[in-house]
Amino acid sequence: MKKLLLLTMLLAGTLSIVSCNQNETSKGVPREKINFDFDWKFSKGDFPAAAKNEFDDASWEQINVPHDWSIKGPFLKTNPAGNVGAYAPGGIGWYRKSFTLDKADANSKVSVEFGGVYMKSEMWINGHYLGIRPYGYISFNYDLTPYLNFQGKNTIAVRVNNSKEPSARWFTGSGIYRHVWLVKTKKLHIDRYGVYVTTKSLKSNEAEIEVKTSIKNEELESKDYVLVNEIYSSENVLLSTQETTATLDSNKGEDIVQNITVSNPELWSPETPYLYTVKTKVMSGNELVDVVETNMGIRDFSFSADNGFTLNGKNIKLKGVNNHSDLGALGAAINDRVLERRLEILKEMGCNAIRTAHNPPSATLLDLCDKMGFMVMDEAFDEWIESWPFGNKVKEGKAKYGYHLYFDEWAEKDLTELIQRDRNHPSIILWSVGNEIPDACFVEGTERLKNLMRIVKENDDTRPITCGITHMHLANESGFASQLDITGYNGGGGSVFMYEKDHETYPERKFVATEVPHTFQTRGEYQSQSWYRGANPLGGIMKVPNYSDEEVFGDISKYYSSSYDNSIVRINARDSWRMTRDFSFMSGEFRWTGFDYLGESMFGWPAKLFNFGVVDMCGFPKDTYYFYQSQWVEEPMVHILPHWNWKGKEGVKIPVVAYSNCDSVELFLNGKSLGVKSMKDTMDVVWQVPYEAGVLEAKGINNGKVVSNKVIETAGDANKIELLADRDVINTGGTDVVHIEVNILDAEGRFVPKALNDITFNVEGEATILAVDNGDPKSEESFVGNKRSAFNGKCLVILKTTKKAGDIKLTATSKGLEGATIQVSSK
């Protein structure tokens, strides 16, 4: 029996889905969500007896998770992962963790929650087999309650099997690479993912919010209870409350729907990512038996076949990037601060959207996107039944041992898990059920798509569904492309030329560019295409925006060991964005990619990464980053390239390129003006400048006033090291990190753009070196250890705190250079 007792409604705005992870309260209250990342034992290899509690793991490595054993190497040309998997090692590994519980927990329900394990994980608790999850990107949980010991030690054992390679088209990592939680509740409790918040109705000044709560009773008798849902502002002010009384029989579950109204809401957007909190409480008598907090953002959006994307009544473009889930030198192992820094860098570029290429993301990413203001395309799969190359029924494609082996048995369960986990995040505006699915080219694929769309809509019908499509002409013929709510166009070349024609052919179609453009770039390397095929007076890689040979793919003829087929039609960043910007029916685009990523390299050993990104793996922006910034931000800026160190090229005309959002740009060499160029109706301007050493300066001008400038100076020989920290104070506890940027300078403190010096690091105090990198696509150096060479003047060291507070001092030395020291604190 259910009875509505109290309804307090405050009226308000435009709410859409909400929430990040449901944030359980701290120890001492009914629900406990305990960080389970620390104090694991690990060994690579297969140890069947390790499933038993009595197994002796004393010789195993003591580690904390998230953990990726692949990133430690060795990276070898002969590793089965090959170039698509970054030549990384796979294999089998085992994890074990022992823990104790209070005797009072004997009346509780206890489960373990894994954010992601790559791949094919199997689990035991106290020797009892719990199950297997093949998909390495999906979160999952197991109920431990029936097998727990409340009088002594409990042991979890996890077997991870990534021995069949390649299992994806990119670097995957291996191991328990996302966070782990132990969750304790009462027998009467809110179910897992049991709070679902949607918009019921929308008026001019109010939003009626529907809160659907799933309750389970695992007691031996029926239970009377009261369900309370409260909405709080970001300032923790209670705005609205509703209560419902109910009775639930033993070993039963039920859903209760409550409608709550919020008045005059603060709208969530990339510019103002305002978050509310829904607090869901279960009372039994006078006892609070469960409580879950869910973050909620209020916003309204729509896609149109004529006018693209609208958010909160304003027509805007999705200014997005694709990102793989690896974190560069950390491999697959998630670190919250490393991920946050990456998003900060993209935010400064003007990015407002993320596509999770091409798999379920970590909950951490979505929490950060909610908080920082990024819209998200949440993607489920990279393959269904077919595998690349095109339509290969023999399964000998790039991901020979990929998800197609598990799709029939697991796709519905994995997709349901993803939607239920993520459906409350305000950041998510699109569900993607696939990327470049070969099945799209066949009628059978359209039927598979219909089934997946059904699963999504059964679990969340508030967002449209898309899929990134390559071979669009075949997907049009099969009906696949028109079946989607929003049609996603993949590809750096041909697909973009289909926009106008497809818009005419399919006038009801809604368009988004899911993956464009594909352009290579290596930080600090320059070469014009006109020099590329013949004599090269400068060396390196240079993009010359106003030339027909613009957007060079990379110095493939010299920098890599193998060549690239330049006959492939590709489109540059400017032309891609110009079409997205100017075609009113285009919702936006997702750049391929935001960051360079491990794997999928087409250049042969030792290239372990694909340098499609506008930011390298260290987080150092490339020149194209500033092109997007000039198009995506309003604060005045100007950027020029290349560097100005061309000794021996005196008198050679160097194309100097400027990106700016100002009215015009004036260029100076050694104080002499080389002329003013208007930015009207163009995305870049170029001067042909006879080289002479000195100071190159660009000034951005608005309404006749200089509002921005950029200076590049000719540097002398490498002389000293500079260290720059992204933060001065970091958190103790063993998880927080600080990024130290390392620059090579000349005696006058000028950046040396071609320096390649070897650098050694020494850390003192409460931190250890987590990783080192330099962004060089062909480097054979390890990501672990205390040494790294500079690449084009830069490298990076990441320090991780211990569990103690205190000072941290990093010293960098290099033969022939003046060393440097930097100090930060952990508190």
QUITA-V791765 format. One line per field, one symbol per residue. phi: phi as a letter, one per 20 degrees, with the letter a starting at -180 (. if undefined). psi: psi as a letter, one per 20 degrees, with the letter a starting at -180 (. if undefined). A space follows every 50 residues. Layout:
phi = ???
psi = ???
This chain:
phi = .cbfebcdddeagcdcfbndffeffefodgddddfdfemedcbepdcgff fefffedgeffecddfbcffffmffcgefgfmffdmlefdodbcccbdbc cfffffeddccdcdfrcdclecccclnefdqccfffdeeabceegfdede dafdceccddddeecedbebfdmbpedcfccddccffebffgledcdcee bccfcbcededddddcddfecfcebceddcddffemefdabbccebccff lccbdddcdcddelfeefbgecffdeceddcddcmeeedabcdcfcddac bbdcfddmdcclndfcdfddcecfefdmfemeffcgfffffffffffffo fcbcdefcageffggfgffgfencfceedecdbdefcffgmefemdffdg defgfdggedgfffffgffffdfefffedbederclfggfecggfffffg ffffffffdadecfdcbfddlgffffffnffefffceeddoecgfffegf fffffcfefddbeebbedceadgndcaeffefecfdfdnnccddgedfdf lgfqfffcfdeddcfffffccefffffgfffeeffffqbdfdcfdgbfnm fddngefdcdeefecfffnefeffgfffgfeddefgbbccbefcccgndg nffdfddcdadefbcddcclnefdodcfeflbdaccdedgfbfqddcdce cclndfdabcccdfdefgcbdddcefbeccefpncfccededcedefene fdfdfcfecddcdcneacfeacabnffdfdffedoccaefclncbccddd feedfqeccdddcbgndffbcccccdc
psi = pppogpooppqacnparaqbqonqrrqirhppoppkhqlqqqpqrpmhii hqhipokhirpprqqqpohhiiaqpqhiphhahhjkkqqcaqqqqqpqrr qqhhihjrpprppphpppalqqqqpkipphaqohoiiqqrrqoigijqoj ibqqppppppnlioqqirjrphrpanirqpqppprrhorprpkjpoprpg rpahjqppppoppppqojrirqpqrppppqpqrijkpphqqqqpqrpprp krqqpppqpqppqlqppprhhnmpprpoopqppocjpoiqppppqpporp rqqqihjcpppljporqomrqqpriqldiibioppghggggghgghghij pjqppnplrprqhgghghhghilpqpooqgqiqdgrqqrokoiilkahmh kahhiigghigggghgggghgiiiphhpipppjrplohhiiqhhhhhhgg ghhggghhhokiqrpapoprlhhhhghiighihqgpppoqqiehhhiigg ghhghmiiqpppohnqropqpppjpppqhhhgibqoihqbpppnhjqikr mqhqmhhhhrhrrqniippqqrhghghgggghohiphaqoporgqqqprj pjirpjoirpliqiprhijoqrhhghghhhhiqhppqqqqqarlnlpikp ipopoppppqjrgrpppqolippjqppqjpkriqqppooppqqbpppppp ppkjqpiqrpppqpqbqphrqpppqiqhprqrijhqrppoppqpqahjjq poijpkqpppqppqblrrogqqrijohjqjqqiqakqqqqoliqaqppqp qaiqqrqpppppqppiqprqqqprqp.
